[in-house]
Amino acid sequence: MLNDDAQAERIATGRGLPLRFIEQAALPAGVAYETHIAETGAVPTRHNLHDFFNALVWFAYPRIKATLNARQAAAIDATGVGPVRGAVRDALTLFDENAALFATSNPALAAALRGFDWPTLMRASRAAWGAGCEARIVGHALLEKLVDPYKGCTAHTWIVDAPAVYFEWADAERCAWLDERVAVALAGAEPASRAFAPLPVLGVPGWWPANESPSFYDDPQVFRSGRRSRAD
C-alpha cells in the first residue's frame, strides 16, 4: 500500500529516484541507510511505530525528507560513515528525528521562542496560535514519543517566517508551502544544532488539556529560561 501511494504521488528521494519502502533485512551489509535510499530510492523499513511515522512524514513533507536524504548522503560520500557523524550530519539527524516547524508571521513570537519567553509565547499570546503562529511536527521519533506523551517532551524547532496570509490557507496549502520553503533552506544552508529552538510540545496551546491552566507553565524543569543567539 505504501509503495502504491508513493508511486501515485510521484514522491522522489534525494537524488530523484522514485520512493519505495523495503524490508529492513534487504539493506545490504555495510551500506549506510541514507546512502541506500539516495542510490536506490528504497527506504529500509521495520514493522514498528518509529518507521511507520517515518513513512508518514515522507508523504506529508516529501521535499523536506528528500533534501535531508540528499544532504546526509552527500556528507557520507564526502567523509564516509565514520565513528561520529560530525556537526552537519548531527544537525540533519536532529531535524529528521525530532524537529517541529514553528511558522509565524509575527517576529515577536519568533523572538519569544528563541528567548525562552514562555509567559509571552504560551500565556499572553495564546490567541495568536492558529492565527499568527503554529507548530507542525516533522520529526518521526518525536511523533513516536507522543504516542505516550510526557510533559518534558521537547522538539528541536526550526523557525519559519511566514506571510500573514499563510494563516488563511487550507491545511494542505500550508503543508505544501512549508515543504518547499524549508527544503530550499535546508539545501542552501549548513545546519547546526544551535539553529534549533527548544519547544516543550505539550505546552503548545490546544495540544494538551492541562495547559489550559496557567500554572502548567510554572515548571522550570520543563519551561526553562535561557539565552540564545538568533537561529538561522
C-alpha positions as a Markdown table, in Angstrom:
| # | Residue | x | y | z |
|---|---|---|---|---|
| 1 | Met | 0.0 | 0.0 | 0.0 |
| 2 | Leu | 2.8 | 2.5 | 0.9 |
| 3 | Asn | 4.6 | 1.8 | -2.4 |
| 4 | Asp | 1.4 | 2.2 | -4.4 |
| 5 | Asp | 0.7 | 5.5 | -2.7 |
| 6 | Ala | 4.3 | 6.7 | -3.1 |
| 7 | Gln | 4.1 | 5.9 | -6.8 |
| 8 | Ala | 0.7 | 7.6 | -7.2 |
| 9 | Glu | 2.0 | 10.8 | -5.5 |
| 10 | Arg | 5.3 | 10.6 | -7.5 |
| 11 | Ile | 7.4 | 11.0 | -4.4 |
| 12 | Ala | 11.2 | 11.0 | -5.1 |
| 13 | Thr | 14.2 | 10.6 | -2.9 |
| 14 | Gly | 17.2 | 12.9 | -2.5 |
| 15 | Arg | 18.7 | 12.0 | -5.9 |
| 16 | Gly | 15.4 | 12.0 | -7.8 |
| 17 | Leu | 14.6 | 8.3 | -7.7 |
| 18 | Pro | 11.0 | 7.1 | -7.1 |
| 19 | Leu | 10.4 | 6.4 | -3.4 |
| 20 | Arg | 9.6 | 2.9 | -2.3 |
| 21 | Phe | 9.7 | 1.0 | 1.0 |
| 22 | Ile | 11.5 | -2.3 | 1.5 |
| 23 | Glu | 12.1 | -4.7 | 4.4 |
| 24 | Gln | 14.9 | -3.7 | 6.7 |
| 25 | Ala | 16.6 | -7.1 | 6.0 |
| 26 | Ala | 17.0 | -6.0 | 2.4 |
| 27 | Leu | 19.6 | -3.3 | 3.3 |
| 28 | Pro | 22.9 | -4.8 | 2.2 |
| 29 | Ala | 25.5 | -5.3 | 4.9 |
| 30 | Gly | 27.9 | -2.4 | 5.2 |
| 31 | Val | 25.8 | 0.0 | 3.2 |
| 32 | Ala | 24.7 | 3.2 | 5.0 |
| 33 | Tyr | 21.0 | 3.7 | 5.4 |
| 34 | Glu | 20.9 | 7.2 | 3.8 |
| 35 | Thr | 23.2 | 6.1 | 1.0 |
| 36 | His | 21.0 | 3.2 | 0.1 |
| 37 | Ile | 17.9 | 5.5 | 0.0 |
| 38 | Ala | 19.7 | 8.0 | -2.2 |
| 39 | Glu | 21.2 | 5.4 | -4.6 |
| 40 | Thr | 18.2 | 3.1 | -4.9 |
| 41 | Gly | 15.1 | 5.1 | -3.8 |
| 42 | Ala | 14.3 | 2.3 | -1.4 |
| 43 | Val | 13.8 | 3.1 | 2.3 |
| 44 | Pro | 14.6 | 0.1 | 4.6 |
| 45 | Thr | 11.6 | -0.2 | 6.9 |
| 46 | Arg | 10.9 | -2.2 | 10.1 |
| 47 | His | 7.5 | -3.2 | 11.3 |
| 48 | Asn | 7.4 | -0.7 | 14.2 |
| 49 | Leu | 5.9 | 2.7 | 15.0 |
| 50 | His | 9.2 | 4.6 | 14.5 |
| 51 | Asp | 9.5 | 3.5 | 10.9 |
| 52 | Phe | 5.7 | 3.9 | 10.3 |
| 53 | Phe | 5.9 | 7.5 | 11.4 |
| 54 | Asn | 9.0 | 8.0 | 9.2 |
| 55 | Ala | 6.9 | 6.8 | 6.2 |
| 56 | Leu | 4.1 | 9.2 | 7.1 |
| 57 | Val | 6.5 | 12.1 | 7.1 |
| 58 | Trp | 7.7 | 11.2 | 3.7 |
| 59 | Phe | 4.1 | 11.6 | 2.5 |
| 60 | Ala | 3.4 | 14.8 | 4.4 |
| 61 | Tyr | 6.7 | 16.6 | 3.7 |
| 62 | Pro | 8.3 | 14.8 | 0.7 |
| 63 | Arg | 10.7 | 17.7 | -0.3 |
| 64 | Ile | 12.0 | 18.1 | 3.2 |
| 65 | Lys | 12.7 | 14.4 | 3.5 |
| 66 | Ala | 14.3 | 14.2 | 0.1 |
| 67 | Thr | 16.5 | 17.2 | 1.0 |
| 68 | Leu | 17.6 | 15.7 | 4.3 |
| 69 | Asn | 18.4 | 12.4 | 2.5 |
| 70 | Ala | 20.4 | 14.2 | -0.2 |
| 71 | Arg | 22.4 | 16.2 | 2.4 |
| 72 | Gln | 23.1 | 13.1 | 4.5 |
| 73 | Ala | 24.1 | 11.0 | 1.5 |
| 74 | Ala | 26.4 | 13.8 | 0.2 |
| 75 | Ala | 28.1 | 14.1 | 3.6 |
| 76 | Ile | 28.6 | 10.3 | 3.8 |
| 77 | Asp | 30.1 | 10.4 | 0.2 |
| 78 | Ala | 32.5 | 13.1 | 1.3 |
| 79 | Thr | 33.7 | 11.7 | 4.6 |
| 80 | Gly | 32.4 | 8.2 | 5.0 |
| 81 | Val | 30.2 | 7.0 | 7.8 |
| 82 | Gly | 33.0 | 7.3 | 10.4 |
| 83 | Pro | 32.7 | 6.7 | 14.2 |
| 84 | Val | 30.9 | 10.1 | 14.6 |
| 85 | Arg | 28.6 | 11.9 | 12.3 |
| 86 | Gly | 30.0 | 15.4 | 12.6 |
| 87 | Ala | 28.2 | 18.7 | 13.2 |
| 88 | Val | 26.3 | 18.9 | 9.9 |
| 89 | Arg | 25.0 | 15.3 | 10.0 |
| 90 | Asp | 24.2 | 15.7 | 13.7 |
| 91 | Ala | 22.0 | 18.7 | 12.9 |
| 92 | Leu | 20.4 | 16.9 | 9.9 |
| 93 | Thr | 19.7 | 13.9 | 12.1 |
| 94 | Leu | 18.2 | 16.1 | 14.9 |
| 95 | Phe | 15.9 | 17.6 | 12.3 |
| 96 | Asp | 14.9 | 14.3 | 10.8 |
| 97 | Glu | 14.2 | 12.7 | 14.2 |
| 98 | Asn | 12.9 | 15.4 | 16.5 |
| 99 | Ala | 12.0 | 18.6 | 14.6 |
| 100 | Ala | 9.0 | 20.7 | 14.7 |
| 101 | Leu | 8.4 | 23.7 | 12.3 |
| 102 | Phe | 7.3 | 26.9 | 14.0 |
| 103 | Ala | 5.7 | 29.1 | 11.4 |
| 104 | Thr | 4.9 | 32.6 | 12.3 |
| 105 | Ser | 4.1 | 36.0 | 10.7 |
| 106 | Asn | 4.9 | 37.8 | 14.0 |
| 107 | Pro | 8.6 | 38.4 | 14.7 |
| 108 | Ala | 7.9 | 39.0 | 18.3 |
| 109 | Leu | 6.6 | 35.4 | 18.7 |
| 110 | Ala | 9.7 | 34.0 | 17.0 |
| 111 | Ala | 11.8 | 36.1 | 19.4 |
| 112 | Ala | 9.8 | 34.8 | 22.4 |
| 113 | Leu | 10.5 | 31.2 | 21.3 |
| 114 | Arg | 14.2 | 31.9 | 20.7 |
| 115 | Gly | 14.4 | 33.7 | 24.0 |
| 116 | Phe | 12.7 | 31.1 | 26.2 |
| 117 | Asp | 10.0 | 33.7 | 26.9 |
| 118 | Trp | 7.2 | 31.1 | 27.8 |
| 119 | Pro | 4.9 | 33.6 | 29.5 |
| 120 | Thr | 4.7 | 35.7 | 26.3 |
| 121 | Leu | 4.6 | 32.8 | 23.9 |
| 122 | Met | 2.3 | 30.4 | 25.7 |
| 123 | Arg | 0.1 | 32.6 | 28.0 |
| 124 | Ala | -0.1 | 36.2 | 26.8 |
| 125 | Ser | -0.2 | 35.1 | 23.2 |
| 126 | Arg | -2.5 | 32.1 | 23.4 |
| 127 | Ala | -4.9 | 33.7 | 21.0 |
| 128 | Ala | -2.2 | 34.1 | 18.4 |
| 129 | Trp | -1.8 | 30.3 | 18.0 |
| 130 | Gly | -3.5 | 29.3 | 14.8 |
| 131 | Ala | -3.8 | 33.0 | 13.7 |
| 132 | Gly | -0.3 | 34.2 | 13.9 |
| 133 | Cys | 1.8 | 31.2 | 14.6 |
| 134 | Glu | 1.6 | 27.4 | 14.7 |
| 135 | Ala | 3.8 | 24.3 | 15.3 |
| 136 | Arg | 3.9 | 21.3 | 13.0 |
| 137 | Ile | 5.8 | 18.1 | 13.9 |
| 138 | Val | 8.1 | 16.7 | 11.2 |
| 139 | Gly | 10.4 | 14.5 | 13.3 |
| 140 | His | 9.3 | 10.9 | 13.2 |
| 141 | Ala | 10.9 | 10.0 | 16.5 |
| 142 | Leu | 9.1 | 12.9 | 18.1 |
| 143 | Leu | 5.8 | 11.6 | 16.7 |
| 144 | Glu | 6.6 | 8.2 | 18.3 |
| 145 | Lys | 7.3 | 9.8 | 21.7 |
| 146 | Leu | 3.9 | 11.5 | 21.6 |
| 147 | Val | 2.2 | 8.1 | 21.4 |
| 148 | Asp | 2.9 | 8.1 | 25.2 |
| 149 | Pro | 3.3 | 11.8 | 25.9 |
| 150 | Tyr | 5.1 | 13.3 | 28.8 |
| 151 | Lys | 5.4 | 16.9 | 30.0 |
| 152 | Gly | 9.1 | 17.2 | 29.2 |
| 153 | Cys | 8.9 | 16.1 | 25.6 |
| 154 | Thr | 10.7 | 18.8 | 23.7 |
| 155 | Ala | 11.1 | 19.4 | 20.0 |
| 156 | His | 14.0 | 20.9 | 18.2 |
| 157 | Thr | 12.2 | 23.7 | 16.5 |
| 158 | Trp | 13.0 | 25.2 | 13.1 |
| 159 | Ile | 11.5 | 28.7 | 12.9 |
| 160 | Val | 9.9 | 29.7 | 9.6 |
| 161 | Asp | 8.9 | 33.3 | 8.8 |
| 162 | Ala | 5.5 | 33.1 | 7.1 |
| 163 | Pro | 3.4 | 35.7 | 5.4 |
| 164 | Ala | 0.2 | 36.8 | 7.3 |
| 165 | Val | -1.9 | 35.2 | 4.5 |
| 166 | Tyr | -0.4 | 31.8 | 5.4 |
| 167 | Phe | -2.9 | 31.6 | 8.3 |
| 168 | Glu | -5.8 | 32.0 | 5.8 |
| 169 | Trp | -4.7 | 29.0 | 3.7 |
| 170 | Ala | -6.1 | 25.5 | 4.0 |
| 171 | Asp | -4.1 | 22.9 | 5.8 |
| 172 | Ala | -2.8 | 21.2 | 2.6 |
| 173 | Glu | -1.7 | 24.5 | 1.2 |
| 174 | Arg | 0.2 | 25.3 | 4.4 |
| 175 | Cys | 1.9 | 21.9 | 4.3 |
| 176 | Ala | 3.0 | 22.3 | 0.7 |
| 177 | Trp | 4.3 | 25.8 | 1.3 |
| 178 | Leu | 6.3 | 24.7 | 4.3 |
| 179 | Asp | 7.6 | 21.7 | 2.5 |
| 180 | Glu | 9.0 | 23.8 | -0.3 |
| 181 | Arg | 10.3 | 26.7 | 1.8 |
| 182 | Val | 12.1 | 24.5 | 4.4 |
| 183 | Ala | 13.5 | 22.2 | 1.8 |
| 184 | Val | 15.1 | 25.1 | 0.0 |
| 185 | Ala | 16.5 | 26.4 | 3.2 |
| 186 | Leu | 18.0 | 23.0 | 4.2 |
| 187 | Ala | 19.5 | 22.6 | 0.7 |
| 188 | Gly | 21.2 | 26.0 | 0.9 |
| 189 | Ala | 22.4 | 26.2 | 4.4 |
| 190 | Glu | 24.9 | 24.4 | 6.7 |
| 191 | Pro | 22.6 | 23.5 | 9.5 |
| 192 | Ala | 23.9 | 23.5 | 13.1 |
| 193 | Ser | 22.4 | 22.1 | 16.2 |
| 194 | Arg | 22.2 | 25.6 | 17.8 |
| 195 | Ala | 19.9 | 26.7 | 14.9 |
| 196 | Phe | 17.1 | 24.9 | 16.7 |
| 197 | Ala | 14.9 | 26.4 | 19.4 |
| 198 | Pro | 13.6 | 24.1 | 22.1 |
| 199 | Leu | 9.8 | 23.8 | 22.4 |
| 200 | Pro | 8.1 | 21.7 | 25.1 |
| 201 | Val | 5.4 | 20.4 | 22.8 |
| 202 | Leu | 2.7 | 19.7 | 25.5 |
| 203 | Gly | 2.8 | 23.4 | 26.2 |
| 204 | Val | 1.5 | 24.3 | 22.7 |
| 205 | Pro | -2.0 | 25.9 | 23.3 |
| 206 | Gly | -4.7 | 23.4 | 22.3 |
| 207 | Trp | -2.4 | 20.4 | 22.2 |
| 208 | Trp | -2.8 | 19.2 | 25.8 |
| 209 | Pro | -5.7 | 19.8 | 28.2 |
| 210 | Ala | -3.6 | 20.5 | 31.2 |
| 211 | Asn | -2.0 | 23.6 | 29.6 |
| 212 | Glu | -5.3 | 25.4 | 29.9 |
| 213 | Ser | -4.2 | 26.2 | 33.4 |
| 214 | Pro | -1.6 | 29.0 | 33.6 |
| 215 | Ser | 0.2 | 27.1 | 36.4 |
| 216 | Phe | 1.1 | 24.3 | 33.8 |
| 217 | Tyr | 3.9 | 26.6 | 32.7 |
| 218 | Asp | 5.3 | 27.2 | 36.2 |
| 219 | Asp | 7.7 | 24.3 | 35.9 |
| 220 | Pro | 11.3 | 25.4 | 35.5 |
| 221 | Gln | 12.4 | 21.8 | 34.8 |
| 222 | Val | 10.4 | 21.9 | 31.5 |
| 223 | Phe | 9.9 | 25.6 | 30.7 |
| 224 | Arg | 13.4 | 26.6 | 31.3 |
| 225 | Ser | 15.0 | 30.1 | 31.0 |
| 226 | Gly | 17.9 | 30.6 | 28.8 |
| 227 | Arg | 19.7 | 33.0 | 26.4 |
| 228 | Arg | 20.2 | 32.3 | 22.7 |
| 229 | Ser | 21.7 | 33.9 | 19.7 |
| 230 | Arg | 19.4 | 34.2 | 16.7 |
| 231 | Ala | 18.7 | 30.9 | 15.0 |
| 232 | Asp | 19.0 | 30.7 | 11.2 |
